[in-house]
Amino acid sequence: MMYIDFLLDVFRSHRVADAMVWQDQTFSYAWLLDAVQRWQERLKEEAIAPGSVVSVEADLSPHTVALLLALIEHRSIVVPLTASVETKKPEFRDIAQVEAIIKVDREDQVRMQNTGVVATHALLRQLKQSQRSGLVLFSSGSTGKSKAAIHDFVPLLAKFTVPRHSLRTLVFLLFDHIGGINTLFYVLSNAGCVVTVQDRSPDAVCATIQKYRVQLLPTSPTFLNLLLLSEAYTRYDLSSLEMVTYGTEVMPESTLTRLHRLFPHILLLQTYGLSELGILRSKSKSSDSLLVRVGGEGFETRVVDGLLEVRAQSAMLGYLNAPSPFTADGWFQTGDAVEVEGEYLRILGRKSELINVGGEKVYPAEVESVLQLMDGVEDVAVSAEQNPITGHLVRAMIKLRTAETIGEFRTRMWAFCQDKLPKFKIPQKVMIVTEVMHGERFKKMRTT
C-alpha cells in the first residue's frame, strides 16, 4: 500500500516550486522527491524492518521531512522527539518501546542505531500486524505524567487528500506536536512552502515573515501576547501575512481584541485539536470573536455537562501508558469546558484548571485577560490555591516591567479590577516572578 502517493503526486506536479526554507536555504519539491527516495533506500540498507518503532530525534529540517515520509511508506511507527524534550528522551523511548533511533542534528547530519528492543505492546503489535504506519505523540505533561498517544497514520493523513489553499507558511509549532504535524502535512499536500525558524523570538519570527513573504502563521496565544509586548511587529514589514491561526490553549480576549485592532487585514482563526484526536476543522465567528465552530467531515462533537466530547475518524488507537479515555460508544472526553451559543462554542478552559471559590467557578484565562490590560504587566499566569474556607482562592503569578513592590502592585490591581471582575475572581494571592511562564511549546505554564 502506498500511503504517501497523493503527496508524491503533488510534489511531481510542482517540481520547481519551493517546498521548504531552512537555515536560509531553499529546497524544491524535486529535491524533496529525490530525498524521499534516497531515504527509502537507506532504510533498507540499514536493515530497519518494516513496522519497526523508530524515534526521529530532530527538529524540522529538509532531511527530517523526507525521512518522515519515507518512514510512513516503510510502514514504520514513528516517534518524533525534538530538543524540547531532551531530558525526557530515555523515558519516552522506553514507553514507546523504540526499536531504532534516527538522530538528525542541526547541520542535517544523520546517525542511526538499533536499540535491541522488541516492541510487545498490544497497540504496537496491532499496527505491525495490520501493516500500517503509526505515529506516537507525547503530551506536554503540564498537569501530570506525559501520556503517549498512538495513531494509525492512514486516517490522520486522509483529510489532506482534499486540496486546500497553497500558502507560504511559517511552521512555528514543534515537529513532535499534533499542531506541528498538522501544519506540515497541510502545507506539503497543497504545494505550499514550509518556512522554518531556529529562533522563535518575536523579532526572529517577524524577520522571517518579512524576508520570505510568509502568508500563514500558526502559533499560540502565548506567543501572540509576547509579540504584542515586544512591539516587534513595528520593526518589520508583515504585509504578506494573510492569516494567523491560534490554538493549544485559551486565547485571552484582551489579546485577541488588540491583535484585531492592530491587524484588521489579517484573518484570525481559532483552531482546536488534541494529540489524541488530530486537528478539527474550525471557523471563527469573526476575527475578533472567541466563538468558534468545530467539527466537519470525520468529526462529531457534543457537549455533556458543559464539557466538550469529540468522536473522530482520526482518533488515536489508545495510550501506550494509560487506560483508554474513550466512552463505550467511542467519544473522547476532552476535559475542555465550553459554552454553547447556537452553532458556535466558546472554550473556557480545562476542567482540571478550574478554580472553585466557595462554589463560584473561575477560569484562569478570564482573569489573565483582564490583568494583561494593566500597564507594566508583561505576563501573568492564574491558578488555584487550596483554601480551608472557600476551597480555592485565586492566585496570580505576575511578571512586571515596572519597579513596583508587591504591595504597590496589589493596590493598583485591586483598583483596576473593581469594575472588570466580580470580587471573587480578583486574585487574593499575588506573586511577582522574573522567569518566563511558558514552555518550549509557547504554552502557558500555570504551576510553580
C-alpha positions in Angstrom: 0.0 0.0 0.0 1.3 3.4 -1.0 0.4 5.7 1.9 2.0 8.9 0.5 1.2 8.5 -3.2 -1.1 11.5 -3.1 1.7 13.6 -1.6 4.3 12.4 -4.2 1.9 13.3 -7.0 1.7 16.8 -5.6 5.5 17.0 -5.5 5.8 15.8 -9.1 3.3 18.3 -10.3 5.2 21.2 -8.6 8.8 20.1 -9.0 10.3 23.6 -9.5 8.2 25.2 -6.7 9.8 26.0 -3.3 9.0 23.2 -0.8 11.0 24.4 2.2 13.1 27.2 3.6 15.7 26.0 6.2 18.6 28.0 7.5 18.2 30.5 4.7 18.4 27.8 2.0 15.5 26.9 -0.3 14.7 23.4 -1.3 12.4 22.5 -4.2 9.8 19.8 -4.4 12.1 18.0 -6.9 14.8 17.9 -4.2 12.2 16.6 -1.7 11.1 13.8 -4.1 14.7 12.7 -4.6 15.4 12.8 -0.8 12.4 10.6 0.0 13.6 8.0 -2.5 17.1 8.2 -1.0 15.7 7.6 2.5 13.6 4.7 1.3 16.8 3.1 0.0 18.8 3.8 3.1 16.2 2.4 5.5 16.5 -0.9 3.6 20.4 -0.7 3.7 20.3 -0.1 7.4 18.0 -3.1 7.9 15.3 -1.1 9.5 12.5 -3.7 9.3 9.0 -2.5 8.1 6.8 -2.0 11.1 9.7 -1.1 13.4 9.2 1.6 16.1 11.6 4.4 15.1 12.3 7.5 17.1 13.1 10.5 14.9 15.2 12.7 17.2 15.4 16.0 15.3 13.9 19.4 14.7 12.2 20.3 11.5 14.7 20.2 8.5 14.6 19.0 4.9 16.0 15.6 5.7 13.6 15.2 8.7 10.7 15.8 6.4 12.0 13.4 3.7 12.8 10.8 6.4 9.3 11.1 8.0 7.7 10.5 4.6 10.0 7.5 3.9 9.2 6.0 7.3 5.4 6.3 6.7 5.9 4.5 3.3 8.1 1.9 5.1 5.2 1.2 7.5 7.2 2.3 10.5 5.7 3.5 13.8 7.3 7.0 14.1 8.1 8.6 17.5 9.2 12.2 16.8 11.2 13.8 19.6 12.5 17.3 19.4 15.2 19.0 21.5 12.4 20.5 23.7 12.1 17.0 25.4 15.9 16.3 25.6 15.8 15.2 29.2 12.8 13.0 28.7 14.0 11.1 25.7 15.2 8.0 27.5 11.8 7.8 29.3 9.9 8.3 26.1 11.9 5.7 24.2 11.1 3.2 26.9 7.4 3.9 26.9 7.2 3.7 23.1 9.5 0.6 23.0 11.7 2.2 20.4 13.5 -0.4 18.3 15.6 2.0 16.2 16.8 5.6 16.8 17.5 8.1 14.0 19.1 11.4 15.0 19.3 14.4 12.7 21.5 17.2 14.1 21.4 20.9 13.4 23.6 20.5 10.4 21.2 17.9 9.0 23.7 15.1 9.6 22.2 11.7 10.4 23.1 8.9 12.8 21.2 5.6 13.1 21.2 2.8 15.6 19.2 -0.2 16.6 18.3 -0.5 20.3 17.9 -4.2 20.6 14.4 -3.7 22.0 11.5 -5.7 20.7 8.1 -3.9 20.8 5.5 -6.0 22.5 2.7 -3.6 23.5 -0.7 -4.7 22.2 -1.3 -1.5 20.2 2.1 -1.6 18.6 1.6 -5.2 17.7 -1.8 -4.3 16.2 -0.3 -1.7 13.9 2.5 -4.1 12.9 0.1 -6.9 12.1 -2.2 -4.7 10.0 0.9 -3.4 8.1 0.0 0.2 8.8 2.3 3.1 9.6 1.9 4.7 13.1 2.6 7.9 15.0 3.3 8.2 18.7 2.9 11.7 20.3 3.6 12.6 23.9 1.5 15.2 25.8 3.3 18.1 27.4 2.6 16.6 30.8 1.9 20.1 32.3 -0.7 18.6 34.7 1.0 15.3 35.3 2.9 12.5 33.6 3.2 12.7 29.8 0.8 10.3 28.0 1.8 8.5 24.8 -1.0 8.6 22.2 -0.6 6.2 19.3 -2.2 6.8 16.0 -2.7 4.9 12.8 -1.2 7.3 10.2 -3.7 6.4 7.5 -6.8 8.2 9.0 -4.6 11.1 10.1 -3.5 11.7 6.5 -6.9 11.2 5.0 -8.1 14.8 5.3 -5.0 16.1 3.5 -6.1 14.4 0.3 -8.7 17.2 -0.2 -7.0 20.2 -1.9 -6.9 23.4 0.1 -5.0 26.7 -0.2 -1.3 26.8 -1.1 0.4 29.2 1.3 3.9 30.1 2.4 3.7 29.0 6.0 6.0 29.6 9.0 6.0 26.3 10.9 6.1 27.6 14.4 4.7 24.6 16.3 7.1 21.8 17.0 7.6 18.7 15.0 6.5 16.4 17.9 3.3 18.3 18.5 0.0 17.4 16.7 -0.3 21.1 15.6 3.2 21.0 14.0 2.5 17.7 12.3 -0.9 19.0 11.0 0.7 22.2 9.7 3.5 20.3 7.9 1.1 18.0 6.0 -1.3 20.8 5.2 1.5 22.8 3.6 3.0 19.9 1.7 -0.3 18.5 0.4 -1.1 21.8 -1.1 2.3 22.5 -2.6 2.9 25.4 -0.2 6.3 26.3 1.2 7.4 25.3 4.7 9.4 28.1 6.2 11.3 27.1 9.3 12.8 29.1 12.2 15.5 28.1 14.6 14.8 31.1 16.9 11.2 31.6 17.8 11.6 35.0 19.5 9.2 37.7 18.2 11.9 39.6 16.3 13.2 36.4 14.6 9.7 35.3 13.6 8.8 38.8 12.2 12.2 39.0 10.3 11.4 35.6 8.7 7.9 36.7 7.8 9.3 39.8 6.1 12.2 38.0 4.3 10.2 35.1 2.9 6.8 36.8 2.5 5.1 34.4 4.8 1.3 34.2 4.4 0.2 31.9 7.2 1.4 31.9 10.9 0.1 29.0 13.0 1.0 29.8 16.6 -0.2 30.0 20.2 -1.9 32.8 22.2 1.2 33.0 24.5 3.5 33.8 21.5 1.0 36.3 20.2 0.9 38.1 23.5 4.8 38.2 23.5 4.7 39.6 20.0 2.4 42.4 21.2 4.5 43.2 24.2 7.8 43.2 22.2 6.3 45.5 19.5 8.4 43.6 17.1 5.6 44.0 14.5 6.5 47.7 14.3 10.1 46.9 13.1 9.3 44.6 10.2 7.1 44.5 7.1 4.4 42.0 7.8 2.2 42.9 4.9 2.4 39.5 3.3 0.7 37.9 6.3 -2.9 36.9 5.4 -3.8 34.5 8.2 -2.8 33.8 11.8 -4.2 30.7 13.4 -4.0 30.1 17.2 -4.6 27.1 19.4 -3.1 24.8 22.0 -4.6 27.0 24.9 -7.3 29.5 25.6 -6.9 32.9 23.9 -7.3 35.9 26.3 -10.0 38.2 24.9 -7.8 41.2 25.5 -5.0 39.8 23.4 -7.4 38.9 20.5 -9.0 42.4 20.6 -5.7 44.1 20.4 -4.4 41.8 17.6 -7.5 42.5 15.5 -7.2 46.3 16.1 -3.6 46.3 15.0 -4.0 43.9 12.1 -7.5 44.4 10.7 -6.5 42.9 7.3 -5.3 39.6 8.8 -7.8 36.7 9.3 -7.5 35.5 12.9 -8.7 31.9 13.1 -9.0 29.8 16.3 -8.1 26.1 15.8 -8.9 23.2 18.0 -7.2 19.8 18.3 -5.7 17.3 20.7 -2.9 14.8 20.4 -5.5 12.1 20.9 -7.8 13.3 18.0 -5.8 15.3 15.4 -6.9 18.9 14.4 -10.5 19.5 13.8 -11.7 21.9 11.0 -12.7 25.1 12.6 -14.2 28.5 11.7 -14.2 31.5 14.0 -17.4 33.6 14.0 -15.2 36.6 13.2 -11.5 37.6 13.6 -12.3 39.4 16.8 -14.6 36.7 18.3 -13.7 33.8 20.6 -16.7 31.9 19.3 -15.6 29.0 17.1 -17.4 26.3 15.1 -15.5 23.0 15.2 -16.1 19.6 13.6 -16.5 18.9 9.9 -16.1 15.7 7.9 -14.7 12.9 10.0 -15.6 14.6 13.3 -18.7 14.7 15.6 -19.0 17.0 18.7 -21.3 17.1 21.6 -21.4 18.9 25.0 -22.1 16.8 28.1 -22.4 18.6 31.5 -20.6 21.6 30.0 -17.6 19.6 28.7 -16.8 19.0 25.1 -16.7 15.5 23.7 -15.5 14.5 20.2 -15.8 11.4 18.1 -13.3 11.3 15.3 -12.2 9.0 12.5 -8.7 10.2 13.1 -8.8 9.4 16.8 -5.8 7.6 18.3 -5.9 3.9 18.9 -5.2 4.5 22.6 -2.4 5.3 25.1 0.7 3.3 25.5 0.9 4.1 29.2 -2.6 4.9 30.4 -6.1 3.4 30.2 -8.3 4.2 27.2 -10.1 7.6 27.7 -13.0 6.8 25.3 -16.6 6.2 26.2 -18.1 2.9 25.3 -19.6 4.4 22.1 -16.3 6.0 21.1 -16.5 9.6 22.3 -13.3 11.2 23.6 -13.8 13.3 26.8 -11.6 16.3 26.1 -11.9 17.9 29.6 -12.4 21.3 28.0 -15.3 23.4 29.5 -17.3 25.2 26.8 -20.3 27.5 26.5 -22.7 26.9 23.5 -24.0 29.8 21.5 -26.0 28.5 18.6 -23.7 26.6 16.3 -20.6 28.1 18.0 -18.6 27.2 21.1 -16.7 29.4 23.5 -13.8 27.4 25.0 -13.4 28.4 28.7 -10.5 26.3 29.7 -9.5 22.9 31.1 -11.8 21.4 33.8 -8.6 20.5 35.6 -7.6 24.1 35.9 -11.0 25.3 37.1 -10.8 27.4 40.3 -13.7 26.9 42.7 -14.1 29.8 45.1 -16.9 28.9 47.5 -18.9 27.3 44.7 -18.2 30.0 42.2 -16.4 29.0 39.0 -13.3 30.9 37.9 -11.4 30.1 34.7 -7.8 31.3 34.6 -7.9 32.8 31.1 -10.7 35.2 32.0 -8.7 36.7 34.9 -5.4 36.7 32.9 -7.2 38.6 30.1 -8.1 41.4 32.5 -4.7 41.6 34.2 -2.9 41.7 30.9 -4.6 45.0 30.2 -2.7 46.6 33.1 0.2 48.9 32.3 3.5 47.3 33.1 2.3 43.7 33.2 4.5 41.6 30.9 2.9 38.2 31.6 0.5 36.6 34.0 -0.5 33.0 35.0 -3.5 32.4 37.2 -4.1 29.2 39.0 -5.9 27.8 42.1 -4.5 27.6 45.6 -6.1 25.4 48.3 -8.0 27.4 50.9 -9.6 25.7 54.0 -12.6 28.1 54.0 -13.5 28.7 50.3 -12.0 25.5 48.8 -9.8 27.5 46.5 -8.5 31.1 46.2 -7.3 32.8 43.0 -3.5 33.1 42.8 -1.7 35.2 40.1 1.9 35.0 39.2 2.9 38.3 37.6 5.9 39.3 35.6 6.3 43.1 35.6 8.2 45.6 33.6 7.8 48.1 36.4 9.8 48.5 39.6 6.8 48.3 41.9 6.8 46.5 45.2 4.3 43.6 45.5 2.2 45.8 47.8 2.1 48.7 45.3 1.1 46.3 42.6 -1.6 44.7 44.7 -3.2 48.0 45.5 -3.2 49.1 41.8 -4.5 45.7 40.7 -7.5 45.8 43.1 -8.4 49.3 41.9 -8.1 48.3 38.3 -10.2 45.1 38.6 -13.1 46.6 40.6 -15.3 47.3 37.5 -13.9 44.4 35.4 -14.2 41.3 37.5 -16.5 40.1 40.3 -14.7 40.3 43.7 -14.3 36.5 44.0 -12.4 36.4 40.7 -9.8 39.1 41.7 -6.6 37.4 42.8 -6.3 37.1 46.5 -2.7 36.0 46.3 -0.1 37.7 44.1 3.4 36.6 43.4 5.9 38.7 41.4 8.2 36.4 39.3 11.1 37.1 36.9 11.1 33.8 35.0 9.2 33.1 31.8 5.9 31.4 32.3 5.8 29.3 29.1 7.5 26.2 27.9 9.2 25.3 24.6 5.8 24.9 23.0 4.9 28.5 23.9 2.0 27.3 26.1 1.4 29.0 29.4 2.6 27.1 32.5 0.3 27.8 35.4 2.0 25.6 38.0 5.0 26.7 40.1 
